[in-house]
């Protein structure tokens, strides 16, 4: 076995003479799902992303739950795409070589007077097409989850709910799209959209001004997360409004990852599904989120009040919650549209401008289905022809821990980099980090490496492995240490060289 080294596929700036068939704004999970679906067809497609990597916005900070689909209103787009996305996730995870587990979810009722609410959720789930739903009594709840609160009286059980790694899902879809010909331009912020007409064919086109020059395209797909209303309102008289809804989370150590085996929800409120407690696909325990509406679309800072609130609420439904085992806290923003509904399709007064807006929870679950839907829409609109050589599968980063002792020894003999541990907490090797850097859309920052390999996600939170990871990035990409960032932009870790030391 050898370290996977495909052609380096990062692009920094486009060719202003190119007329793209489709440009997607945003490389989050929705934009990447759409890009992958469009890569099936004979199209010239690119993705514009203002950050330095894919999965840098809402997609990187969420509950990592594949929802069953019982919560969304009957007949809504949220319900439709949630259920379809859940159905697709198993095959997609297999094809893209990403971890996914149907661990099941429980909506826990702790007040006898509120048991009817579980029946309402059950009926809604059945109407939405969710399979295998069941209402459990107190004894059944405690039998499968002994650490539920002593106050539990009943629960709605959804076996089809699951857990996944949102980074890996997002990155895998983007990589797969890129391998199939989709261009990605990072550090490229869209500033203005202007409708125009193609001089050759007379058809509508869009001019997109960015900080890296102008791009031209026949169709724009708006998958800009919390900024989707900004671009929609730039081109349409029919305005929409998205509120950033901040959610605080706590991530607990792997030593307590088995405190519960299912995803534990409280009964939902108008602000969302509430504070959950769940195992993660990598063996941690996650607690969150809160739900606080804010104005700042970049306001993903945690607050002491938010963390205290989620800890108090999580303890209502899970007893003896080992909250002292927190290794980090973080916050994410959900793109809450005023109508609490996905907005999908061509904007009526802006021809060839397609919205994927208001994609909040269950957006992660729904993303493959949204991609499928937009892909089919574009196929019908443009009369698209499928590629004969489309590649629908992708191989993830090789993890030596997944091999037998004999296979691991053979791998290390051929490539000693797989025998050098860089991140001790997560047992990530140098070979994995090299792979992460040289893959399609490879990592160029510490967070880019972290999202692809988990180096830095363990108990010490990158306290020990950061310098070694920086040395590897420096060696593999030729980037000076003073140019390597934590997460792009101005997040440099080394300000200057010590006097007298050669660069």
C-alpha positions in Angstrom: 0.0 0.0 0.0 1.2 3.5 -0.8 0.3 7.0 0.3 -2.5 8.2 -1.9 -1.1 11.2 -4.0 -3.6 12.3 -6.7 -3.0 15.5 -8.6 -3.2 18.6 -6.4 -6.6 20.1 -7.2 -6.8 23.4 -5.4 -7.6 26.4 -7.6 -7.1 30.0 -6.4 -8.6 32.1 -9.2 -10.7 31.5 -12.2 -10.3 32.4 -15.9 -12.5 35.5 -16.6 -12.9 34.4 -20.2 -14.7 31.2 -19.2 -18.5 31.1 -19.3 -19.6 28.4 -16.7 -22.8 26.5 -17.1 -23.5 26.6 -13.4 -21.8 28.4 -10.5 -22.6 27.4 -6.9 -22.1 29.9 -4.2 -21.0 28.1 -1.0 -19.0 24.9 -0.4 -20.9 23.7 2.7 -22.8 20.4 2.8 -25.6 21.7 0.5 -23.4 23.3 -2.1 -21.2 20.2 -2.2 -24.1 17.9 -2.5 -25.4 19.9 -5.4 -21.9 20.0 -7.0 -21.6 16.2 -6.8 -25.0 15.7 -8.4 -24.2 18.2 -11.2 -20.9 16.5 -11.8 -22.8 13.6 -13.3 -23.6 15.6 -16.3 -21.6 17.2 -19.2 -21.4 20.6 -17.6 -18.9 23.2 -16.8 -19.4 23.8 -13.1 -17.6 25.7 -10.4 -18.0 26.4 -6.7 -17.1 29.8 -5.1 -16.3 29.7 -1.4 -15.3 32.7 0.6 -13.4 30.6 3.2 -10.1 28.7 2.7 -11.7 25.2 2.6 -15.0 23.4 2.3 -17.1 22.9 5.4 -16.2 26.2 7.1 -19.7 27.5 8.0 -22.9 25.9 9.4 -21.8 22.5 8.1 -18.8 22.3 10.5 -20.7 23.0 13.7 -23.9 21.0 14.2 -25.2 18.0 16.1 -24.0 15.4 13.5 -27.4 13.7 13.6 -29.1 12.0 10.6 -32.7 12.7 11.7 -35.5 10.2 11.1 -38.0 12.9 10.0 -40.8 12.9 12.6 -40.3 16.5 13.6 -40.9 18.5 10.4 -44.4 19.6 9.5 -46.4 17.2 7.3 -46.2 18.2 3.7 -43.3 20.5 4.2 -40.1 20.5 2.1 -38.2 19.9 5.3 -40.2 16.6 5.9 -39.8 15.5 2.3 -36.1 16.0 2.0 -35.4 14.8 5.6 -37.0 11.4 5.0 -35.4 11.0 1.5 -32.0 12.1 2.8 -32.2 9.6 5.6 -33.0 6.9 3.1 -30.1 7.8 0.9 -27.5 8.1 3.7 -26.5 4.5 4.0 -25.7 4.0 0.4 -24.0 7.4 0.1 -21.8 6.6 3.2 -20.8 3.3 1.6 -20.0 4.9 -1.8 -18.0 7.8 -0.3 -16.3 5.7 2.4 -17.4 7.7 5.4 -18.5 6.4 8.8 -22.3 6.3 9.5 -24.3 4.4 12.1 -28.1 4.1 12.6 -28.0 4.2 16.4 -31.6 5.3 16.8 -33.1 8.3 18.6 -35.4 8.7 21.6 -37.6 11.7 22.3 -38.0 11.5 26.1 -41.1 12.7 28.0 -40.6 13.5 31.7 -44.1 14.8 32.5 -47.2 12.5 32.5 -49.2 15.5 31.3 -47.1 15.8 28.1 -47.4 12.2 26.9 -49.9 13.2 24.2 -47.2 15.2 22.6 -45.3 12.0 21.8 -48.4 10.6 20.1 -48.6 13.8 18.0 -44.9 13.3 17.0 -45.6 9.7 16.2 -48.5 10.6 14.0 -46.5 13.3 12.2 -43.7 10.9 11.6 -46.0 8.2 10.2 -47.6 10.9 7.9 -44.1 11.9 6.8 -43.2 8.3 5.9 -40.8 7.5 8.8 -40.5 3.8 9.3 -40.4 1.7 12.5 -41.5 4.4 14.9 -42.6 3.2 18.3 -43.8 4.7 21.6 -42.0 3.1 24.6 -43.2 3.0 28.2 -41.0 3.9 31.1 -39.7 0.3 31.7 -38.9 -0.1 28.0 -37.0 3.2 27.9 -34.9 2.4 30.9 -34.2 -1.1 29.6 -32.4 0.2 26.5 -31.1 3.4 28.1 -30.3 2.9 31.8 -29.0 6.4 32.2 -32.2 8.2 31.3 -33.6 10.5 33.9 -35.5 8.9 36.7 -38.4 11.2 35.7 -38.9 9.5 32.3 -42.5 8.4 31.7 -42.3 7.5 28.0 -40.4 8.1 24.8 -40.8 8.1 21.0 -38.3 5.6 19.5 -37.0 6.1 16.0 -34.6 3.3 15.0 -33.8 4.9 11.6 -32.1 8.0 13.1 -28.3 7.9 12.9 -25.0 9.6 13.6 -22.4 10.7 11.0 -19.3 12.9 10.7 -20.5 16.2 9.1 -16.9 17.1 8.1 -16.3 13.8 6.3 -19.7 13.9 4.6 -19.1 17.5 3.3 -15.5 16.9 2.3 -16.3 13.5 0.6 -19.0 15.0 -1.6 -16.8 17.9 -2.5 -13.8 15.7 -3.3 -16.1 13.4 -5.4 -17.4 16.5 -7.3 -13.9 17.7 -7.9 -12.7 14.4 -9.2 -15.6 14.5 -11.7 -14.6 17.9 -13.0 -16.1 20.6 -10.8 -13.8 23.5 -10.1 -13.5 24.9 -6.5 -12.3 28.4 -5.9 -11.5 29.2 -2.3 -10.9 32.6 -0.6 -13.3 33.9 -3.2 -16.0 36.1 -1.8 -19.0 37.0 -3.9 -19.6 40.7 -3.9 -22.1 41.5 -6.6 -24.4 39.6 -9.0 -25.5 41.3 -12.2 -27.9 39.8 -14.8 -26.7 40.1 -18.4 -27.2 38.5 -21.8 -24.7 36.3 -23.7 -23.6 38.0 -26.8 -23.2 34.7 -28.7 -26.5 33.0 -27.9 -28.7 35.7 -26.5 -29.6 33.7 -23.4 -29.6 35.1 -19.9 -26.3 34.9 -18.0 -25.0 36.2 -14.6 -21.9 38.2 -14.0 -20.4 37.5 -10.5 -18.0 40.0 -9.1 -15.7 38.6 -6.4 -12.5 39.7 -4.6 -10.7 37.5 -7.1 -12.1 38.8 -10.3 -15.3 38.3 -12.3 -17.0 35.0 -13.2 -19.7 34.4 -15.7 -22.3 31.7 -15.7 -25.6 30.7 -17.2 -27.1 29.6 -13.9 -26.3 30.6 -10.2 -27.1 28.2 -7.4 -27.3 30.0 -4.1 -26.2 27.7 -1.3 -24.6 30.4 0.9 -26.0 29.3 4.3 -26.7 32.3 6.6 -25.8 34.6 3.7 -28.3 33.1 1.3 -30.8 35.9 1.9 -28.2 38.5 1.1 -27.7 37.1 -2.4 -31.4 36.3 -2.9 -32.3 39.9 -2.0 -29.6 41.3 -4.3 -31.4 39.9 -7.3 -35.1 39.7 -6.3 -37.9 42.1 -5.3 -39.5 39.3 -3.2 -37.3 39.4 -0.1 -36.5 36.7 2.3 -34.9 37.0 5.8 -32.6 34.5 7.5 -31.7 34.9 11.1 -28.5 33.3 12.4 -29.6 31.0 15.2 -26.6 30.3 17.4 -26.3 26.9 19.1 -23.7 26.2 21.8 -22.3 22.6 22.2 -20.1 20.7 24.6 -18.0 17.8 23.4 -17.1 15.2 26.0 -14.1 12.8 26.2 -14.3 9.4 24.6 -14.0 7.8 28.1 -17.7 8.7 28.6 -18.8 8.2 25.0 -21.0 5.2 26.0 -23.0 7.0 28.6 -25.9 6.7 26.2 -26.1 4.6 23.1 -29.0 6.4 21.4 -29.5 10.1 20.5 -31.6 11.5 23.4 -33.9 14.4 22.6 -36.3 16.3 24.8 -39.7 17.0 23.4 -39.3 19.8 20.8 -40.3 23.4 21.2 -40.9 26.2 18.6 -37.2 27.0 18.8 -36.1 23.5 17.7 -35.5 20.0 18.8 -33.9 21.1 22.1 -30.7 20.1 23.8 -29.7 16.6 22.9 -27.2 14.1 24.4 -25.7 11.7 21.9 -22.8 9.5 21.1 -20.8 10.7 18.1 -19.6 8.5 15.3 -16.0 8.7 16.6 -16.9 7.7 20.2 -17.3 11.0 22.0 -20.4 12.3 23.7 -22.0 15.6 22.4 -24.4 17.8 24.3 -26.3 20.7 22.7 -27.4 22.9 21.1 -28.9 26.0 22.6 -31.0 28.2 20.4 -30.3 32.0 20.5 -31.3 34.3 17.6 -28.6 36.8 16.8 -27.8 39.4 14.2 -24.2 38.7 13.5 -23.8 36.2 10.7 -20.3 35.5 11.9 -21.2 35.3 15.6 -20.2 31.7 16.3 -18.6 32.4 19.7 -19.7 30.4 22.7 -21.0 32.2 25.8 -20.9 31.2 29.5 -24.6 31.6 29.7 -25.2 29.4 26.7 -23.0 26.6 28.0 -24.6 26.8 31.5 -28.1 26.7 29.9 -27.3 23.6 27.8 -25.8 21.7 30.7 -28.8 22.4 32.9 -31.2 21.3 30.1 -29.3 18.2 29.2 -29.4 17.0 32.8 -33.2 17.0 32.7 -33.3 13.9 30.5 -30.1 12.1 31.2 -29.0 11.4 34.8 -25.4 11.5 36.0 -24.3 13.4 32.9 -20.5 13.3 33.1 -20.2 17.0 32.2 -16.8 17.3 33.9 -15.4 15.3 31.0 -15.8 18.2 28.6 -12.8 18.6 26.3 -14.1 21.5 24.2 -17.1 23.7 23.6 -18.1 25.3 20.3 -21.0 27.1 18.7 -22.6 26.9 15.2 -25.1 29.1 13.3 -28.3 27.7 11.8 -29.8 29.6 8.8 -33.3 30.1 10.2 -35.6 31.5 7.6 -38.6 33.3 8.9 -41.1 30.8 7.5 -39.1 27.9 9.0 -38.9 26.1 5.6 -36.4 25.2 3.0 -36.5 27.6 -0.1 -35.6 25.6 -3.2 -36.0 26.5 -6.8 -35.7 29.2 -9.4 -36.5 32.7 -8.2 -39.6 34.0 -10.0 -38.2 37.4 -10.9 -34.6 36.4 -11.3 -34.3 33.9 -14.2 -31.5 31.3 -13.9 -31.0 32.1 -10.2 -31.7 29.0 -8.1 -32.2 29.2 -4.3 -31.1 26.6 -1.8 -31.9 28.9 1.2 -33.1 28.4 4.7 -31.2 25.1 5.1 -31.3 24.7 8.8 -31.9 21.4 10.7 -32.6 18.9 9.3 -30.3 20.3 6.6 -27.4 17.9 7.1 -29.7 14.9 6.7 -31.5 16.5 3.8 -28.4 17.6 1.8 -28.1 14.5 -0.4 -31.8 14.7 -1.2 -31.5 18.4 -2.0 -28.6 17.7 -4.2 -30.6 15.0 -6.0 -33.5 17.4 -6.4 -31.5 20.3 -7.8 -29.6 18.0 -10.1 -32.8 16.6 -11.6 -34.2 20.2 -11.9 -31.1 21.3 -13.8 -31.2 18.2 -16.0 -34.8 19.1 -17.0 -34.1 22.8 -17.4 -30.9 22.4 -19.4 -31.6 19.1 -21.2 -28.5 17.6 -19.7 -26.7 14.5 -20.8 -25.0 12.2 -18.3 -21.3 11.4 -18.5 -20.3 7.9 -19.5 -17.3 8.0 -17.2 -18.8 9.5 -14.0 -17.2 8.2 -10.9 -19.7 7.7 -8.0 -17.4 6.3 -5.4 -14.5 7.7 -3.4 -11.9 6.1 -1.1 -11.3 7.9 2.2 -8.1 8.4 4.1 -6.5 5.1 5.1 -6.6 4.6 8.8 -4.0 2.1 10.0 -6.1 1.3 13.0 -8.7 -0.3 10.7 -6.2 -2.9 9.5 -5.1 -6.1 11.1 -1.7 -6.2 12.8 -0.3 -8.1 9.8 -1.6 -5.5 7.3 -0.5 -2.6 9.5 3.0 -4.0 9.7 3.2 -4.5 6.0 1.9 -0.9 5.4 4.5 0.6 7.8 7.3 -1.5 6.1 6.4 0.0 2.7 5.6 3.5 4.1 7.2 4.3 7.5 5.1 7.5 7.7 2.2 5.3 8.7 4.2 4.2 11.7 4.9 7.7 13.0 2.1 9.0 15.4 1.6 12.7 15.2 -1.6 13.1 17.1 -1.4 10.9 20.2 -5.0 11.6 21.4 -6.5 10.3 18.2 -3.6 8.1 17.0 -3.3 9.9 13.7 -0.2 9.1 11.7 2.0 11.2 9.5 0.9 9.1 6.5 -2.7 10.1 7.1 -1.8 13.8 7.3 0.2 13.6 4.1 -2.8 12.0 2.4 -5.1 14.7 3.7 -2.8 17.4 2.2 -2.5 15.8 -1.2 -6.0 14.7 -1.8 -8.4 16.5 -4.1 -9.1 19.8 -2.4 -6.4 19.0 0.1 -5.9 20.6 3.5 -3.8 23.8 3.7 -4.4 24.7 7.4 -4.4 23.0 10.8 -8.2 22.9 10.8 -8.2 21.5 7.3 -6.1 18.6 8.5 -8.2 18.3 11.6 -11.4 17.9 9.7 -10.0 15.3 7.4 -8.0 13.2 9.9 -9.1 14.2 13.5 -5.6 15.3 14.3 -6.2 17.9 17.1 -9.7 16.7 18.0 -8.7 14.7 21.0 -8.4 15.4 24.7 -5.5 17.9 24.4 -7.2 19.8 21.6 -4.1 20.0 19.4 -1.8 21.1 22.3 0.9 18.6 21.3 0.4 17.8 17.6 0.0 21.3 16.1 3.8 22.0 15.7 4.4 18.7 14.0 1.4 19.1 11.7 2.7 22.5 10.8 6.1 21.1 9.9 4.4 18.5 7.6 2.3 21.2 5.9 5.5 23.3 5.5 7.4 20.4 4.0 4.6 19.0 1.7 3.3 22.4 0.3 6.4 24.6 0.7 4.4 27.0 2.8 6.5 29.0 5.2 5.6 28.5 8.8 4.6 32.1 9.1 2.0 31.6 6.3 0.4 28.5 7.8 -2.9 29.3 9.5 -5.3 27.6 11.9 -8.3 28.2 9.7 -7.4 30.5 6.9 -7.5 34.3 6.8 -5.5 36.0 9.5 -5.4 33.1 11.9 -1.6 32.7 11.7 0.1 30.8 14.5 3.7 31.9 13.9 4.1 35.7 13.6 7.8 35.9 12.9 11.1 34.0 13.0 13.3 34.1 16.1 16.2 36.4 15.4 19.2 34.7 13.8 17.2 31.5 12.7 17.0 30.8 9.0 13.6 30.7 7.4 
